[in-house]
Amino acid sequence: MSRRFLRIDSAILFILVWTGIAFSAVTTEDILRVSMGLEKKLTNHVTAEFEAQSRYGNRYRDYDKSFAEFSLQLRHWKYLHLSPGFRYGSDEIGTFYRGSVAAIYGISTKYIKPSIRLKYQYNNGENRASKKTIRSKITFGTSSKIPGSPYVYGEIFHTVTNRDLIQDKYRIGTGFKVRFTSHQSLKLYGIYEKEIAGDGDIARIIGLKYEYEF
């Protein structure tokens, strides 16, 4: 099967999964994410990543927030790597920041790349209460041998309180990547997000990310 048809299959998979997710419940909010990412391999075991992102709500018409995030990928073990990160941005309330550290365990076969990620993050900023969150994520990705490298994932958010963990929300996502050159690619993804606590708000998220690897 040619790479052209495999790439078309990746796009069809994305559209079918996203359409099913999008119409599975009444939509509360439609959100657009547009971002640019830069990636530089510093050593054989350390990669630096930078991302600048803007988000738009109200069916993509109203500006919501922007932020810049810097992170490291520390790959000192075969199947396990760590990723500390820091985000700083602003919205209509004021400036905000987020510190995080994640542990990712994954294996890679010829065609599939399943992984598990456990992430702790601390959010704070102007005119808002601080928040500690633990995120658990399972991803089923595909290798670069599959054009588009499509993937799907599920993620659960838990808010950390003084005494216990409270389920906050969950996400289901899918996406694929189109590579133009050995350094440049464009990633398209969709996310369905639903609050477990509170009013059970729902968000449909469409994202577009340009990536450049040095």
N, C-alpha and C positions, 0 to 999 in steps of 0.2 A: 504493500500500500504506500502511495507517495506521501511525501511530507505535506504537500498541499492539502490532501484530503484529511490527513490526521489533524492538521491545524483547523480545518473546518469542523471536524468532529469535536475538538476542544471548545470551539465557540458555541456549537449547538448544545454541548453538555452544560456550559455556563448558563445559556439562555433558558434551557428547560428547568434546571434546578432553581435558578433565581426566580423564574415565573411562578413555579409552585410555591416557593417560600413567600413571595410577595403577595399572593392572593389567598394565603392560608388563613388570614385573619384581617380584621378591620384595621386599616392603617391609621396610626396616630400622627406620625410625622415622616416626611421624606427628606433625606439628608444627602448632600453631595460633598464628597471629600476630594480635593485636588492637591496633589503633592509632588515634590521633587526630592529624589534621594541620591546621595553620593556615597560611594563605597570605596575604601582604599585598604588594600592588604598591607599591613605594616611589617609583619613577620609571617613565618609559616603557621604560627598559632594565634595570631592576633589580627583582627580586622576592625577598622573604625568605620562607623556609619553615621551619616548626617541626613536629617529629613526636615524639610520645611513644608507645612501643610496648612491649608485654609479649608474651613467648613461652612456650608450654606444650608439653611433650613427653610421651612415653609415652602416646600416643593421647589427647592433649589434657588429661590428668589432672594432670600434675605441672608446677609452675612451673619455668621454666628461667632466664629473664633479663628485665630491663627496661632501657630506655635512653631518652635524649632526644637528639635530633639537630637541629642548626641548620644551614641551608644557604642559599646565595644562587644565584639564576639571573641571570647577566649576559648580556643579549642586546644586544650592541652591533653584531652583524653579522646579515645577513639569514638565512643558513642555519646559521651556527655560533654556539654560545654556550658559556660556561664556567660551571662550578658547583663552587665550593669548599664544603666542609662539615666539621663537627666533631660527633662522637658521644661521649657519656659515659653509662656505665651500670654495672650490677652484676649478678653472678650468684653461684652458690654458691662460686666460687673467690675472688671479691673484686671490686673495681672495675676497670673497663677504659675505654679511650678509643680513638677512631679519627679520624684526620685524613685527608681525601681531597680530590682535585681531579679534575674530569671535563671532557672536551671532547665536545660532542654536535653532530653534523652531521645535519641533517634537512631534508626538504622537505615541503611541505604542498599537497596538491591538494584538489579539491572533496570527495573521499570518503576518500582514504587518506593516511597520514602515516608513511612509512618513515623510519627514523633509524638512525644508528650512534653508539655511545658508547664512548669509551676512558677508563677510570678508573684512577687510581693511588690506593692507600690504604695507610696505615701503622697497624697495630694494636699496642697495648701495654697493660699494666696489671699489677695485683698478681698475683704467683705464676704468671706466664706469660711465655713468650718473645715478643719482638717479632716482627712478621711484616710483610713488604712484599708487596703483591699488585697485579697489573695485571689489570683486567677488561675484556673485549671483548664488546660486546653489540650485537645487531642486533634491531630492533623493527619490526614491521609493525602500525601502529595505524590507526585510522579517525577521521575528523573528527567534530565535534559534530553534523553533519547526520545521522549514523547513531545512532539511539537506543541508549544503552548504551556507545557508543564502544568496542567490543570490540577487543582487541589480542592478539598472540602475539609471543613473543620467544625468542631463544636467547642464551646467555651462557657464555663460557669464562673460568675463573680461572687465572692463572699466578702461582706464587710466585716472587718475585725473590730469588735467592741472589747470592753474591759473583761467580759466574762466568756463570751463565746463568739462563734462565727454565724453570721446571718446571711442566708442566700439573698443576693441583691438582684441579679439579672442573669440572663443567658444569651448567647449569640450562636447563630449558625451561619457559616459563610462559605463562599466558593469563589474561585477566580482562576485566571490564567494569564500568561505573560507572552507577549510578542517581542522577540529579539530582532533588532534591526542590524546591529553589528556585534562584534565581540565585546564591545564596551557599553552599548546602549540597548535599552529595552523599555517597553511600555506595559504596565500591569493594569488589568481591569478586574474589579472584584465587586461582589455584592454581599451584604450582611443583613440578616434579619435579627433584630434585638428586641427582647421583651423583658420588662421588669417583673420580678417575682414579688418583691416587696412593694409597698405603696399602692398606686392605682393600677398597676399592670400596664403602664404605657408601652406602646409598640413603636419601633422605628424601622424604616427600610432605608438602607444606606447603599449608595452607589459610589464607588471610588475609582479614581484614575491616577496612576502614579508613574512618573517618568524616572528611570533609574540610569545612573551612569557609574560604571566601574572603572577605576583607575588601574 
